[in-house]
C-alpha cells in the first residue's frame, strides 16, 4: 500500500508544523529589506560629502556606479558558490564585507577611500543580496514560486522606502560619520544572524519543494506540477543559448533606464519648476508603487506564467517612458512614476522564476548572477550618460528619448523568449543552441 503526502515535501515520518520554506522566505525578506534599503541610503549622504569635502557630484556618483558593477560581477561568483556549498556561509561573508564597508565609510577623507570602501568593499557585500536568497526561494518552491519571490522582493521595496528616512534622521541627530557607524553595526549583526537560517534546498533538511507530492513505498517521487530536477543547465551551457543572451540584453536595458530615472527624475522635476518636496514625492511614488508591482507580477507568474508576466512589465515600461516625453505637469510626473514603479518592481520579481523555468535549478545562482551582472553594467552606464547629455545640451530630453527607444527594444526582445509549454512552464532550450 502506498503512502502519499501532498505538498509537505516531507521524506521522513513526521510532517513539520510549518514548512521550512516559509522560514527561508521570511529571512530573505529581512535580508532584502536591509541590504537594498542600505543601498538606497547612499544619496542621503551626498550633501554631507559636498559640504565637508567639496567633491564634485560626478566624483561621488562614480563610487555608486563602481559599486553597481562590482556587485554584479561578484554576484556571479557568489551564485556559483551558493550552488555548490549553499547560501549560508556565502551570505555571512557578504554581510561581513557590507558591515565593514559602512564602518570604514565613517573614516573617509579622500575620494580614493570612497571608491575603495563603498565602490569595492560595499559592492562585494551587496553582491549576494539578490542572488542568494532568490535562488534559495526558487529551489524551495515548485508551486507558488512567483508569489514567494514577490514577498521577498517586496522586502527590498520596503527597505528602499524606509531606510533612507532612518539614515536622514541619524545624520541630523549624530552626524554622517556616526550614522555610518550605527548602520554598519546593524548590517553586520542582522545579516550574519539571518544567514544562519538559509538553506540551499529542501533536500538538505530531508524535504521536497513545496508543491511536490511524494509517493513512499514504490521509491518514486511524483510532482503534481512540472518540476525541474537539479540537472539543469550550467552557466556555460546557458550562455550558449539565445534565451540567456536575450535576458542579459533585456535586463541591461531595463536597469539602464531604471537607474537613469532614479538618479535624474527628481532633478528633472526641479528643472520644470516644481519644489524639492514635490520631486521627492515622485521618487517616493516609484518606490511605493514598485511594492504593488512586485505583488501583482508575483501572483501573475503563478497564474499566467513567466513569459506573459515579463511581457506585461515590458508594455508598462514602454508606456511610462513614452508618457514621460510629454509630461510637463506634476500630476503627469506622478503618473509616470506609478507606471515606472510598477514595471520596475515586476521586472525584478519575475527574473528568478523565469530563470528557473528556462534553465532549471542546478546552477540557478550562477546564471542569476550572470544576468544580474549584465543588468548592473547597464545600470552603471545610464545615469552617467544622462548626466553627460544634460551637461552638453542643458536638458534631459534626449536622454529620456533614448530610454523610450530602449524600452521598445525590451518589449521586442521579450517576444522572442520561448513560448509557454504545457503546464505553464517555458519550454527548455536545446543545449548548445
Steps between C-alpha positions, in 0.01 A plus 500: 500500500638839400518784749446840335586839650398816312684830486690451823821396330562263790708186451503393865231366729370822653357800320643832627248748638644779282667433166860627531473671163293772669790562739721545193253756362482694828878511544547597135244781540704641791829472311351675196345779709824574683746465212312685228381756750865566586583529132229764465649708783806602296326808364419626850872549564556703181465843653720402796785404266459817294488726805796344683732418211378710208504198268326516162175312467649300215777382734253386763268337244793307354537304824136388476549395138812304593309324779234401246751342264685322783183358654390368161834336419557350844137388497596235242761363741260519796234316300742227396616453859139482618425232240789291632515555877171674578416864578564509876876554513501708183242734655709521818791617287285756318367631831853532637616695194195728500509574873874566487456732202251716689725514805792605278286764328490686832876561463529623139691819420596451133324391179714185469367386836143558383565287191676225696268481800169550319570422135698179566444369854132593526453384140629155599269504800196584288585230244314216666197686627279418199665187362521294820151537650313493169681187383415332830133594468491366143626163626263480797181569303388311192148636543433862601856589399390831350308611809778401739754687287269802502481498881881499519530783247237704683761506775739692276226754421419548868868546585560746216205706621568490876877489560590827321266670750684327786839600357385861465393503863830352616699757301293783647535371857856365511683612185578300189807320638319359805203417277725271295628335820149420625391373161811283466441336838137422416591354160776284645282352773170457315631350177744261669225377736239475222744301286498218756143411396569474126514157337578431135213258432245278677713186458745640758221461759351179363213680327363554150408835341157637578249371246668165441324179605693204633395139457671291765524126459556476127817709523353757262460875525215655301444871452147630464639778281791499252813511714860546389744270673850612585634392161448838338744708300839611623593866455724409206218307329248777568732760348484313168121539475315786337272523805790592727625765259150644462456523876841663547413763240152555643617554855800713400262734318242487780748609766658751258160670489424431865810649657475797265152568633591449864796739480366767266119515524510712818742760353282501186195582711687788664610623155132512402437740791366266766620499860753260651219349708296433185803346330557276802133401478556376144782275622290381792223408258742284301598316817147461631346377177794263442378310807161453336670402174696227675185355658289515183765356268596233754139383506479524121805274461312220677183559298609585146866397489830685497509593132165678501590672827823640358318621188254689723792668678651595162175657378456706817865616487462613139172678574654682794807621310290612203278692741809665654583664166188717540484534879519868592256516792557357846211254476646372176833432671319314778318288243833421332646408840211260561544327163876480532485382862258219407721376216821529702359294785359245260817453295712410801234272644453291186873449433573218745193286409568565132857372528381192691249425223751550221814341638405283796644529850842332514687825415221747569720723717781530245259562211312758708832669572587507130177674402523731800853602401370605160225697671734684737738584215216664311390667821846652549506649149152655500534775765846605378383528138189696599712736711741555213214573260361757744842664540527538121142588406360649822204262484401140572284481187746296291587272793133422565441443129785245495339324795166491319651343189697255714182391681343417164795267441426329834145425388618363164761280668244363747291374207792282387515302823383142457120461511329339794468124485260266670431571865622861483870415489721653234633241258856401582756634253716259312859469617748676284225695322 
